[in-house]
Amino acid sequence: MASDTTLLIAFIAGIVSFLAPCVLPIVPGFLAYLAGSSLQETKAKRWPIFLNSFFFVLGFSTIFALLGVLLNTLLADVAYEAQAWMSRIGGVVVIFFGLYLVGLIKPKFLQREHKLKVHKFNSKYLTSFFFGAAFAAGWTPCVGAVLGAILALSASNPGSAFALLLTYALGLGVPFLLVGLFASQATVLIHKYSPYLRWVNVAFGFLLIVLGIFIFTGQLALIANFELLNRFIIQ
């Protein structure tokens, strides 16, 4: 099972994905577009924008939940020795993505964008749902590294895959809902703090490197043991 610490990391990873320089600046306008309005109309159309945000979040949360179930189903019964090797490989992948976020490596395949086109339906909510699903299935350079690290963590611990990916979706989804509810205020804050977004990625990159080392050396259980010790001391 996932420890509280790994779940917290997955939740933070979702927030970091939301704060990615290629995502956050376009969020208010994108959500307004899904609701069929403009940024100037966000106050008047707050609830339509929020409802479209909800279905957008539901779309990518569904994909991440299905990924978690798939990883759990495919990998949970793998032999112990194979799981140990999967953990080592997963640790290397997490470290790799951490180095990418810090800026120490720049592989070309992570620089490419892979986006899925979504047909517009008569229902705005259905369109928002499928846009959310496409957002989860697509790949952008500044989001893919964080998501890739969480997928590697999930693959190295298949029994926790569903919980980790659903927690990641929660970390990514809650800010989307807040921006959908307070789009006009969020736009002001985003323009004010967008120059500092890169440093969020760098800080999380260092966190991933440390986490990857724990996974590779098979010491991830020490985090859970440390949590249990803290609870015992507190009690």
KEMI-502373 format. One record per residue: x negated, y negated, z of N, C-alpha, C in turn; residue number from 0. Coordinates in steps of 0.001 Angstrom, whole numbers, plus 500000, padded with zeros to 6 digits. Atoms other than C-alpha are relative to their C-alpha. Layout:
BEGIN
(node (X; Y; Z); (X; Y; Z); (X; Y; Z); NUM)
...
***
This chain:
BEGIN
(node (499162; 501207; 500000); (500000; 500000; 500000); (499130; 498746; 500000); 0)
(node (500740; 501260; 500042); (498952; 496401; 499426); (499927; 499388; 501393); 1)
(node (500136; 500688; 498727); (497575; 494541; 502408); (500569; 498595; 499872); 2)
(node (499489; 501375; 500024); (498847; 491130; 503425); (499046; 499085; 499244); 3)
(node (500992; 500853; 500655); (495588; 489626; 502135); (500080; 500110; 498491); 4)
(node (499919; 499847; 501459); (495847; 491120; 498632); (501301; 499417; 499461); 5)
(node (498741; 500614; 500426); (499493; 490052; 498427); (499883; 498484; 499990); 6)
(node (500213; 501451; 499949); (498462; 486540; 499472); (499179; 499547; 498795); 7)
(node (500826; 500329; 501166); (495785; 486546; 496754); (500847; 500026; 498726); 8)
(node (499118; 499915; 501169); (498403; 487657; 494197); (500926; 498790; 499937); 9)
(node (499117; 501178; 499949); (500729; 484838; 495332); (499240; 498741; 499593); 10)
(node (500837; 501150; 500362); (497911; 482279; 495097); (499664; 500034; 498516); 11)
(node (500299; 499850; 501428); (497044; 483684; 491661); (501154; 499464; 499152); 12)
(node (498843; 500527; 500710); (500590; 482884; 490534); (500027; 498479; 499998); 13)
(node (500043; 501468; 499900); (500255; 479300; 491783); (498891; 499437; 499116); 14)
(node (501126; 500448; 500826); (496855; 478968; 490083); (500368; 500061; 498517); 15)
(node (499552; 499901; 501392); (498396; 480175; 486804); (500915; 498835; 499648); 16)
(node (499096; 501131; 500233); (501074; 477511; 487151); (499213; 498697; 499874); 17)
(node (500801; 501223; 499993); (498417; 474859; 487827); (498970; 499955; 498876); 18)
(node (500970; 499951; 501094); (496416; 475881; 484750); (500133; 498753; 499117); 19)
(node (499963; 501237; 500806); (495455; 472848; 482604); (500828; 500113; 498731); 20)
(node (499214; 499858; 501231); (497257; 474346; 479592); (501477; 500244; 500292); 21)
(node (498607; 499717; 499629); (500491; 474960; 481539); (500650; 498801; 500694); 22)
(node (499348; 500994; 499147); (501229; 472343; 484196); (500395; 498704; 499282); 23)
(node (499612; 501284; 500621); (501130; 469143; 482066); (501219; 500072; 499089); 24)
(node (498871; 499909; 500936); (503755; 470491; 479654); (501267; 500557; 500649); 25)
(node (498864; 499332; 499354); (506081; 472105; 482234); (501273; 499150; 500019); 26)
(node (498739; 500770; 499938); (508593; 469232; 482810); (500671; 499853; 498636); 27)
(node (499436; 500160; 501333); (509035; 468565; 479094); (500520; 501302; 499435); 28)
(node (499586; 498688; 500493); (509250; 472279; 478304); (501321; 500430; 500630); 29)
(node (498764; 499620; 499316); (511951; 472899; 480933); (501171; 499125; 499549); 30)
(node (498954; 500887; 500521); (513892; 469857; 479734); (500423; 500452; 498603); 31)
(node (499706; 499509; 501346); (513636; 471220; 476184); (500905; 501233; 500057); 32)
(node (499173; 498799; 499869); (515074; 474568; 477293); (501439; 499643; 500365); 33)
(node (498660; 500416; 499572); (518007; 472731; 478867); (500686; 499113; 498960); 34)
(node (499408; 500825; 501050); (518575; 470712; 475677); (500077; 498536; 500373); 35)
(node (500015; 501412; 499609); (517664; 467356; 477230); (498595; 499455; 499790); 36)
(node (501315; 500624; 500093); (514736; 464952; 477344); (499520; 499653; 501397); 37)
(node (500537; 500364; 498681); (512443; 463857; 480174); (500734; 498797; 500587); 38)
(node (499281; 501185; 499508); (514398; 460603; 480394); (501352; 500368; 500609); 39)
(node (498676; 499586; 499513); (517580; 462579; 481160); (499914; 500980; 501169); 40)
(node (500169; 498943; 499001); (516123; 464820; 483883); (500832; 499773; 501267); 41)
(node (499204; 500269; 498793); (517912; 463078; 486767); (501468; 500330; 499765); 42)
(node (498589; 499764; 500306); (521294; 463273; 485064); (500293; 501476; 499768); 43)
(node (499798; 498587; 500325); (520794; 466908; 484031); (499169; 500907; 500899); 44)
(node (500844; 499240; 499074); (519049; 468225; 487144); (500412; 501463; 500080); 45)
(node (499559; 498614; 499816); (521189; 471355; 487587); (499882; 500837; 498742); 46)
(node (500255; 499207; 501217); (521171; 472449; 483918); (498527; 500355; 499830); 47)
(node (501436; 499729; 500116); (517373; 472124; 483943); (499587; 501056; 501014); 48)
(node (500344; 499009; 498968); (517143; 474073; 487217); (500489; 501387; 499602); 49)
(node (499464; 498691; 500390); (519398; 476861; 485898); (499188; 500612; 498853); 50)
(node (500854; 499491; 501071); (517317; 477165; 482725); (498632; 500414; 500543); 51)
(node (501259; 499622; 499349); (514199; 477218; 484907); (500151; 501358; 500681); 52)
(node (499750; 498730; 499314); (515757; 480058; 486923); (499966; 501172; 499020); 53)
(node (499977; 498907; 500977); (516398; 482173; 483826); (498634; 500186; 499336); 54)
(node (501365; 499901; 500506); (512917; 481379; 482508); (499136; 500815; 500966); 55)
(node (500743; 499267; 498964); (511405; 482618; 485803); (500459; 501449; 500051); 56)
(node (499458; 498633; 499998); (513710; 485646; 485736); (499426; 500807; 498834); 57)
(node (500544; 499323; 501177); (512394; 486476; 482251); (498606; 500531; 500236); 58)
(node (501364; 499502; 499810); (508711; 486641; 483157); (499888; 500886; 501241); 59)
(node (500023; 499125; 498820); (509443; 488197; 486584); (500415; 501417; 499619); 60)
(node (499561; 498683; 500470); (511260; 491051; 484835); (498858; 500745; 499311); 61)
(node (501124; 499383; 500700); (508245; 491713; 482596); (498930; 500457; 500990); 62)
(node (501033; 499642; 499019); (505813; 491672; 485530); (500453; 501169; 500877); 63)
(node (499473; 498894; 499203); (508077; 493967; 487570); (499916; 501310; 499216); 64)
(node (500078; 498811; 500846); (508273; 496430; 484657); (498550; 500465; 499839); 65)
(node (501415; 499651; 500077); (504477; 496292; 484301); (499547; 500714; 501268); 66)
(node (500348; 499377; 498722); (504138; 497124; 487998); (500511; 501421; 500087); 67)
(node (499416; 498650; 499990); (506486; 500109; 487685); (499229; 500905; 499045); 68)
(node (500727; 499209; 500997); (504621; 501283; 484559); (498629; 500423; 500521); 69)
(node (501320; 499675; 499457); (501199; 501089; 486213); (500108; 501021; 501114); 70)
(node (499793; 499060; 498888); (502517; 502870; 489293); (500315; 501392; 499473); 71)
(node (499587; 498711; 500561); (504118; 505620; 487214); (498839; 500718; 499306); 72)
(node (501071; 499396; 500792); (501094; 506188; 484957); (498777; 500368; 500828); 73)
(node (501277; 499846; 499314); (498315; 505926; 487507); (500089; 500544; 501421); 74)
(node (499881; 499605; 498588); (499722; 506900; 490922); (499538; 501427; 500254); 75)
(node (500333; 498590; 499797); (499135; 510655; 490419); (498628; 500384; 499443); 76)
(node (501342; 499716; 500509); (495641; 510318; 488968); (499140; 500536; 501142); 77)
(node (500844; 499373; 498985); (493056; 512413; 490813); (499183; 498955; 500772); 78)
(node (500699; 500938; 499121); (491175; 510781; 493703); (498693; 499503; 499371); 79)
(node (501286; 500388; 500602); (487824; 510826; 491887); (500212; 499016; 498852); 80)
(node (499700; 500916; 501108); (489378; 509161; 488838); (500429; 498638; 500536); 81)
(node (499570; 501267; 499404); (491003; 506525; 491070); (498800; 499219; 500528); 82)
(node (501205; 500669; 499505); (487593; 505799; 492610); (499278; 499294; 498851); 83)
(node (500617; 500619; 501163); (486177; 505143; 489144); (500838; 498842; 499471); 84)
(node (499115; 501092; 500415); (489221; 503044; 488274); (499797; 498771; 500879); 85)
(node (500254; 501114; 499084); (488525; 500941; 491357); (498711; 499279; 499628); 86)
(node (501270; 500619; 500391); (484932; 500390; 490245); (500170; 499172; 498721); 87)
(node (499765; 500722; 501256); (486038; 499425; 486747); (500852; 498757; 500256); 88)
(node (499146; 501137; 499648); (488789; 497214; 488196); (499212; 498900; 500685); 89)
(node (500840; 500984; 499313); (486236; 495515; 490450); (499144; 499212; 499027); 90)
(node (500823; 500664; 501028); (483977; 494763; 487461); (500850; 499025; 499189); 91)
(node (499109; 500864; 500789); (486936; 493344; 485518); (500383; 498747; 500794); 92)
(node (499641; 501150; 499153); (487977; 491126; 488445); (498824; 499027; 500111); 93)
(node (501201; 500848; 499937); (484395; 489847; 488819); (499811; 499263; 498671); 94)
(node (500136; 500594; 501338); (484281; 489234; 485047); (500931; 498798; 499839); 95)
(node (499047; 501105; 500127); (487427; 487103; 485134); (499663; 498865; 500970); 96)
(node (500430; 501023; 499056); (486123; 485287; 488216); (498876; 499157; 499427); 97)
(node (501107; 500716; 500639); (482910; 484388; 486370); (500506; 499101; 498869); 98)
(node (499415; 500798; 501081); (485023; 483163; 483442); (500663; 498734; 500562); 99)
(node (499314; 501155; 499418); (487127; 480889; 485666); (499007; 498991; 500575); 100)
(node (501027; 500895; 499459); (484012; 479495; 487346); (499291; 499259; 498865); 101)
(node (500628; 500630; 501156); (482638; 478739; 483862); (498619; 500522; 499680); 102)
(node (501335; 499447; 500214); (479521; 480928; 483960); (499920; 500840; 498729); 103)
(node (499958; 499273; 501271); (480618; 483013; 480949); (501184; 499483; 499185); 104)
(node (498929; 500481; 500882); (482752; 482079; 477930); (500170; 500949; 498811); 105)
(node (499794; 499051; 501106); (483650; 485181; 475887); (501035; 499476; 499015); 106)
(node (499138; 500564; 501046); (485289; 484320; 472581); (501416; 500564; 500029); 107)
(node (498659; 499400; 500072); (488177; 486774; 472904); (500946; 499383; 501027); 108)
(node (499141; 500665; 499013); (489432; 484890; 475975); (500378; 498591; 499567); 109)
(node (499702; 501349; 500469); (489440; 481628; 474038); (501167; 499969; 499021); 110)
(node (498911; 499946; 500986); (492028; 482827; 471530); (501354; 500002; 500686); 111)
(node (498636; 499984; 499485); (495733; 482249; 472079); (500824; 501027; 499250); 112)
(node (499087; 499031; 500598); (498267; 485006; 471480); (501393; 499699; 500545); 113)
(node (498666; 500392; 499549); (501837; 483719; 471651); (501065; 500707; 499175); 114)
(node (498871; 499377; 500690); (505124; 485370; 470809); (501044; 498936; 499683); 115)
(node (498935; 500928; 500366); (507785; 483425; 468918); (501334; 500541; 500486); 116)
(node (498694; 499601; 499472); (511254; 483469; 470443); (501101; 499332; 499196); 117)
(node (498841; 500527; 500734); (514442; 483098; 468433); (500944; 499303; 500976); 118)
(node (499052; 500717; 499150); (516872; 480539; 469849); (501374; 500618; 499887); 119)
(node (498658; 499423; 499962); (520176; 482055; 470949); (501036; 498900; 500223); 120)
(node (498928; 500964; 499749); (523540; 480354; 471251); (500050; 499599; 501469); 121)
(node (500038; 500281; 498564); (523211; 480617; 475023); (498631; 499452; 500394); 122)
(node (501259; 500581; 499543); (520562; 478309; 476485); (499347; 500871; 501071); 123)
(node (500548; 499179; 498923); (520191; 480625; 479478); (499342; 501259; 499445); 124)
(node (500589; 498814; 500626); (519546; 483660; 477272); (498690; 499626; 499303); 125)
(node (501228; 500485; 500635); (516990; 481639; 475301); (498912; 499800; 501042); 126)
(node (500968; 500234; 498928); (515289; 480614; 478552); (499445; 501316; 500527); 127)
(node (500434; 498691; 499512); (515171; 484247; 479710); (498957; 500603; 499056); 128)
(node (500933; 499396; 500948); (513460; 485414; 476519); (498736; 499164; 499826); 129)
(node (501205; 500826; 499975); (511090; 482441; 476557); (499127; 500406; 501188); 130)
(node (500745; 499545; 498831); (510103; 483573; 480058); (499327; 501336; 499758); 131)
(node (500570; 498688; 500321); (509578; 487142; 478857); (498821; 499846; 499039); 132)
(node (501081; 500234; 500961); (507448; 485861; 475950); (498808; 499341; 500688); 133)
(node (501062; 500659; 499238); (505466; 483693; 478373); (499161; 501045; 500736); 134)
(node (500713; 498935; 499283); (504571; 486826; 480378); (499224; 500877; 499038); 135)
(node (500643; 499110; 500965); (503718; 488844; 477278); (498925; 499298; 499186); 136)
(node (500986; 500760; 500760); (501727; 486057; 475611); (498692; 499876; 500764); 137)
(node (501324; 500136; 499398); (498108; 485180; 476343); (499456; 498625; 499676); 138)
(node (500656; 501282; 500216); (496588; 481761; 476829); (498685; 500013; 500768); 139)
(node (501319; 499921; 499382); (492932; 481186; 477733); (499956; 499667; 501488); 140)
(node (500136; 500410; 498604); (493509; 479426; 481053); (500971; 500735; 500932); 141)
(node (499113; 499184; 499166); (496264; 481783; 482287); (499582; 501458; 499953); 142)
(node (500311; 498587; 500196); (495066; 485092; 480877); (498978; 500553; 500969); 143)
(node (501041; 499512; 499093); (491991; 485338; 483125); (500574; 500332; 501374); 144)
(node (499401; 499767; 498678); (494038; 485036; 486328); (500920; 501217; 499951); 145)
(node (499099; 498862; 500141); (496706; 487457; 485121); (499205; 501291; 499781); 146)
(node (500839; 498826; 500240); (494010; 489846; 483868); (499391; 500527; 501287); 147)
(node (500573; 499588; 498718); (492414; 489880; 487318); (501042; 500704; 500867); 148)
(node (498945; 499373; 499209); (495745; 490703; 488989); (500374; 501362; 499417); 149)
(node (499736; 498704; 500629); (496386; 493475; 486455); (498900; 501000; 500341); 150)
(node (501116; 499118; 499641); (492910; 494892; 487166); (500113; 500432; 501456); 151)
(node (499800; 499662; 498592); (493609; 494732; 490907); (501126; 501018; 500157); 152)
(node (498867; 499072; 499955); (496936; 496500; 490340); (499602; 501382; 499493); 153)
(node (500435; 498717; 500561); (495309; 499205; 488188); (499066; 500737; 500946); 154)
(node (500921; 499365; 499062); (492673; 499833; 490862); (500726; 500512; 501245); 155)
(node (499193; 499568; 498853); (495444; 500311; 493436); (501437; 500184; 499520); 156)
(node (498703; 499834; 500672); (498442; 501719; 491500); (501203; 500008; 500939); 157)
(node (498884; 499954; 499061); (500578; 502285; 494580); (500502; 498625; 500389); 158)
(node (499634; 501376; 499647); (500595; 498518; 495135); (500318; 499150; 498774); 159)
(node (499862; 500760; 501240); (501012; 497516; 491477); (501301; 499203; 499956); 160)
(node (498701; 500680; 500060); (504725; 496676; 491716); (500032; 498811; 500952); 161)
(node (499980; 501066; 499001); (504320; 494631; 494914); (499079; 498854; 499594); 162)
(node (500952; 501032; 500386); (501260; 492780; 493597); (500518; 499151; 498841); 163)
(node (499530; 500745; 501173); (502788; 491839; 490241); (501272; 499210; 500302); 164)
(node (498800; 500740; 499619); (506114; 490856; 491788); (499628; 498786; 500858); 165)
(node (500471; 501124; 499189); (504259; 488678; 494320); (499341; 498944; 499124); 166)
(node (500588; 500940; 500975); (502262; 487136; 491462); (501114; 499211; 499305); 167)
(node (498870; 500659; 500666); (505560; 486389; 489680); (500659; 498986; 500932); 168)
(node (499411; 500922; 499017); (506871; 484784; 492888); (499146; 498743; 500124); 169)
(node (500895; 501157; 499917); (503789; 482551; 493170); (500080; 499118; 498778); 170)
(node (499860; 500751; 501247); (504214; 481527; 489542); (501392; 499389; 499867); 171)
(node (498616; 500413; 500205); (508000; 481217; 489704); (500478; 498874; 500901); 172)
(node (499523; 501020; 499051); (508555; 479091; 492827); (499651; 498583; 499530); 173)
(node (500291; 501357; 500504); (506666; 476043; 491412); (500822; 499622; 498774); 174)
(node (499152; 500276; 501164); (508602; 476365; 488140); (501388; 499548; 500458); 175)
(node (498671; 500355; 499498); (511868; 476234; 490103); (499996; 498615; 500644); 176)
(node (500091; 501315; 499347); (510704; 473230; 492134); (499901; 498885; 498968); 177)
(node (500111; 501009; 501065); (509703; 471337; 488983); (501328; 499868; 499267); 178)
(node (498694; 500057; 500645); (513020; 472282; 487397); (501009; 499197; 500800); 179)
(node (499065; 500717; 499126); (514829; 470811; 490402); (499631; 498528; 500146); 180)
(node (500471; 501381; 499807); (512684; 467668; 490703); (499093; 499596; 498837); 181)
(node (500822; 500188; 501204); (511450; 467218; 487118); (499418; 498596; 499900); 182)
(node (500493; 501372; 500181); (511169; 463417; 487095); (498907; 499668; 501013); 183)
(node (501018; 500245; 498984); (509257; 463257; 490396); (498747; 500817; 499720); 184)
(node (501138; 499126; 500285); (507069; 466183; 489354); (499142; 499439; 498869); 185)
(node (500742; 500571; 501134); (506111; 464428; 486120); (498992; 498961; 500479); 186)
(node (500893; 501032; 499454); (504614; 461522; 488081); (498809; 500639; 500703); 187)
(node (501074; 499329; 499262); (502613; 463840; 490370); (499047; 500730; 499061); 188)
(node (500834; 499243; 500948); (501382; 465956; 487453); (499023; 499075; 499279); 189)
(node (500878; 500950; 500687); (500015; 462932; 485586); (498924; 499462; 500953); 190)
(node (500939; 500556; 499024); (498341; 461728; 488774); (498868; 500970; 500312); 191)
(node (500995; 499034; 499531); (496553; 464964; 489701); (499466; 500937; 498918); 192)
(node (500456; 499089; 501056); (496037; 466688; 486324); (498490; 499999; 499759); 193)
(node (501458; 499952; 500206); (492341; 465596; 486095); (499266; 500962; 500943); 194)
(node (500666; 499155; 499021); (491584; 467773; 489134); (500358; 501481; 499869); 195)
(node (499503; 498628; 500108); (493274; 470965; 487902); (498889; 501012; 499762); 196)
(node (501066; 499058; 500328); (490070; 472542; 486608); (499342; 500554; 501262); 197)
(node (500692; 499570; 498781); (488621; 472698; 490132); (500804; 501046; 500757); 198)
(node (499177; 498937; 499415); (491561; 474830; 491259); (499588; 501346; 499405); 199)
(node (500450; 498790; 500677); (490520; 477415; 488658); (498620; 500435; 500485); 200)
(node (501363; 499678; 499555); (486873; 477219; 489763); (500029; 500615; 501391); 201)
(node (499920; 499472; 498633); (487742; 477747; 493439); (500588; 501408; 500014); 202)
(node (499401; 498661; 500057); (489966; 480710; 492598); (499048; 500989; 499338); 203)
(node (500989; 499141; 500642); (487214; 482082; 490359); (499021; 500570; 501014); 204)
(node (500906; 499525; 498937); (484849; 482287; 493354); (500696; 501031; 500894); 205)
(node (499230; 499049; 499191); (487604; 484020; 495340); (500102; 501355; 499290); 206)
(node (499912; 498760; 500767); (488000; 486594; 492547); (498671; 500756; 499997); 207)
(node (501312; 499340; 499978); (484257; 487292; 492494); (499810; 500761; 501307); 208)
(node (500115; 499338; 498690); (484276; 488076; 496225); (500941; 501203; 500063); 209)
(node (499028; 498898; 499995); (487429; 490196; 495836); (499514; 501146; 499120); 210)
(node (500505; 498972; 500907); (485902; 492052; 492881); (498881; 500819; 500618); 211)
(node (501091; 499281; 499317); (482829; 492932; 494949); (500572; 500977; 501022); 212)
(node (499336; 499109; 499034); (485078; 494371; 497680); (500605; 501212; 499295); 213)
(node (499357; 498907; 500742); (486986; 496421; 495102); (498953; 500966; 499449); 214)
(node (501032; 499159; 500621); (483849; 497693; 493328); (499306; 500891; 501024); 215)
(node (500709; 499235; 498965); (482192; 498803; 496569); (500935; 500878; 500827); 216)
(node (499046; 499180; 499264); (485380; 500466; 497803); (500259; 499521; 501408); 217)
(node (499852; 500563; 498654); (485521; 498148; 500799); (501275; 499177; 500165); 218)
(node (498773; 500789; 499908); (488940; 496636; 500088); (500804; 500362; 501245); 219)
(node (499277; 499555; 498804); (490337; 498695; 502972); (499549; 499244; 501240); 220)
(node (500490; 500757; 498844); (488160; 496639; 505343); (500868; 498777; 500279); 221)
(node (499123; 501164; 499833); (490469; 493681; 504700); (501229; 500394; 500799); 222)
(node (498820; 499519; 499282); (493484; 495709; 505848); (499651; 500341; 501440); 223)
(node (500420; 499653; 498640); (491535; 497026; 508863); (499782; 498755; 500842); 224)
(node (500209; 501261; 499305); (490575; 493463; 509761); (501328; 499391; 500419); 225)
(node (498661; 500503; 499681); (494247; 492472; 509619); (500587; 500755; 501193); 226)
(node (499460; 499188; 498911); (495232; 495372; 511865); (499327; 499659; 501324); 227)
(node (500732; 500360; 498779); (492500; 494428; 514347); (500492; 498675; 500551); 228)
(node (499487; 501317; 499571); (493717; 490822; 514444); (501376; 500144; 500665); 229)
(node (498673; 499786; 499422); (497304; 491994; 515110); (499905; 500637; 501370); 230)
(node (500167; 499301; 498722); (496115; 494285; 517891); (499511; 499021; 501073); 231)
(node (500524; 500980; 499048); (494137; 491439; 519517); (501087; 499022; 500431); 232)
(node (498929; 500980; 499697); (497102; 489046; 519241); (501022; 500610; 500942); 233)
(node (499021; 499341; 499124); (499441; 491588; 520822); (499442; 500260; 501383); 234)
***
